[in-house]
Amino acid sequence: MSTFLSFDHGKKKIGVGIGDDITRSARALTTTRPDWAALGKLIADWQPAAFVVGLPLDKDGGEQAATRAARAFAQDLGQRYGKPVHLCDERYSSLSAQSHLRAQHKNTDRDDAEAARLILEQFFNETRP
């Protein structure tokens, strides 16, 4: 079994999800500051085999400033931790996360972590063995 950490990257906060390739399911883990010390602790605690980073494309699939920032984050993540990094189209993941949390009457402050969960589940769905 391999554990994956997923990230919904943002300037002020990063949502983190966790899942594995056996159940091919994920859960929201936490939201953290975008600093390497906080991320390093999560990575040390969970020992993932790989990472999945959400790629925020515009509605037509084009790139924007946030896309470039996510790509840079993914590259840094791979270089720092020496693990594979996969990019996954995350269009509408934040909106889906907010809707999902509202429908379950849960606190929408966790929408970044919920978006990371959705990104990881989408990755699993798109990479069927």
C-alpha positions as CSV (number, residue, x, y, z in Angstrom):
1,M,0.0,0.0,0.0
2,S,1.3,3.5,-0.9
3,T,0.1,6.6,0.8
4,F,-0.4,9.8,-1.2
5,L,-0.6,13.4,0.1
6,S,-2.5,15.9,-2.0
7,F,-2.3,19.6,-2.0
8,D,-4.7,22.5,-2.8
9,H,-2.0,25.2,-3.1
10,G,-2.8,28.8,-2.3
11,K,-0.9,31.9,-1.4
12,K,-2.2,32.1,2.2
13,K,-3.0,28.5,2.9
14,I,-2.6,25.0,1.6
15,G,-5.2,22.3,1.9
16,V,-3.9,18.8,2.5
17,G,-5.6,15.5,1.8
18,I,-4.4,11.9,2.3
19,G,-5.3,8.6,0.7
20,D,-3.9,5.3,-0.5
21,D,-3.7,3.3,-3.7
22,I,-5.4,0.3,-2.2
23,T,-8.8,1.8,-1.3
24,R,-8.3,4.6,-3.8
25,S,-10.1,6.9,-1.5
26,A,-9.1,10.0,0.3
27,R,-10.0,12.2,3.2
28,A,-9.4,15.8,4.1
29,L,-6.4,16.0,6.4
30,T,-5.7,19.6,7.4
31,T,-5.1,23.2,6.2
32,T,-1.7,24.7,6.8
33,R,0.4,27.7,6.2
34,P,2.4,27.7,3.0
35,D,5.8,27.2,4.7
36,W,8.2,24.3,4.3
37,A,8.5,23.6,8.1
38,A,4.8,22.9,8.5
39,L,4.7,20.9,5.3
40,G,7.9,19.0,6.2
41,K,6.3,17.9,9.5
42,L,3.2,16.5,7.7
43,I,5.4,14.7,5.2
44,A,7.6,13.3,8.0
45,D,4.5,12.2,10.0
46,W,2.7,10.5,7.0
47,Q,5.7,9.2,4.9
48,P,3.9,9.4,1.6
49,A,5.1,7.5,-1.5
50,A,4.0,10.3,-3.8
51,F,2.3,13.7,-3.9
52,V,-0.6,15.1,-6.0
53,V,-0.8,18.8,-6.5
54,G,-4.0,20.4,-7.8
55,L,-3.4,22.4,-11.0
56,P,-5.8,25.4,-11.1
57,L,-6.6,25.9,-14.8
58,D,-9.2,28.4,-16.0
59,K,-12.5,27.2,-17.4
60,D,-11.1,26.7,-20.9
61,G,-8.0,24.8,-19.6
62,G,-5.7,27.7,-19.9
63,E,-3.0,28.7,-17.4
64,Q,-3.1,31.6,-15.0
65,A,-0.9,33.0,-12.3
66,A,-2.2,30.4,-9.8
67,T,-1.3,27.6,-12.3
68,R,2.3,28.8,-12.5
69,A,2.5,29.0,-8.7
70,A,1.1,25.5,-8.3
71,R,3.6,24.2,-10.9
72,A,6.5,25.9,-9.0
73,F,5.2,24.4,-5.7
74,A,5.0,21.0,-7.2
75,Q,8.6,21.2,-8.6
76,D,9.9,22.4,-5.2
77,L,8.1,19.6,-3.4
78,G,9.6,17.0,-5.6
79,Q,13.1,18.4,-5.3
80,R,12.9,18.8,-1.5
81,Y,11.5,15.3,-0.8
82,G,12.7,13.2,-3.7
83,K,9.3,11.7,-4.3
84,P,7.1,11.6,-7.4
85,V,4.8,14.6,-7.9
86,H,1.6,14.3,-10.0
87,L,-0.4,17.2,-11.2
88,C,-4.2,17.0,-11.4
89,D,-6.6,19.4,-13.0
90,E,-8.4,21.0,-10.1
91,R,-11.0,23.1,-11.9
92,Y,-14.0,23.7,-9.6
93,S,-12.6,21.6,-6.7
94,S,-12.9,24.5,-4.3
95,L,-16.5,25.2,-5.3
96,S,-17.3,21.5,-5.1
97,A,-15.7,21.3,-1.7
98,Q,-17.7,24.2,-0.4
99,S,-20.9,22.8,-1.7
100,H,-20.1,19.4,-0.2
101,L,-19.4,20.8,3.2
102,R,-22.5,23.0,3.2
103,A,-24.7,20.1,2.2
104,Q,-23.4,18.1,5.1
105,H,-23.8,21.2,7.4
106,K,-20.1,21.2,8.1
107,N,-17.7,24.1,8.7
108,T,-16.6,25.5,5.4
109,D,-13.4,26.7,7.0
110,R,-12.0,23.3,6.0
111,D,-12.8,23.8,2.3
112,D,-9.1,23.8,1.3
113,A,-8.5,20.4,2.9
114,E,-11.8,19.2,1.4
115,A,-10.6,20.4,-2.0
116,A,-7.3,18.5,-1.5
117,R,-9.4,15.4,-0.8
118,L,-11.4,15.9,-4.0
119,I,-8.2,16.4,-6.0
120,L,-6.7,13.1,-4.8
121,E,-9.9,11.2,-5.5
122,Q,-10.0,12.7,-9.0
123,F,-6.4,11.6,-9.5
124,F,-7.2,8.0,-8.3
125,N,-10.2,8.0,-10.7
126,E,-8.1,9.1,-13.6
127,T,-5.3,6.7,-13.0
128,R,-7.1,3.4,-12.9
129,P,-4.6,0.4,-12.7
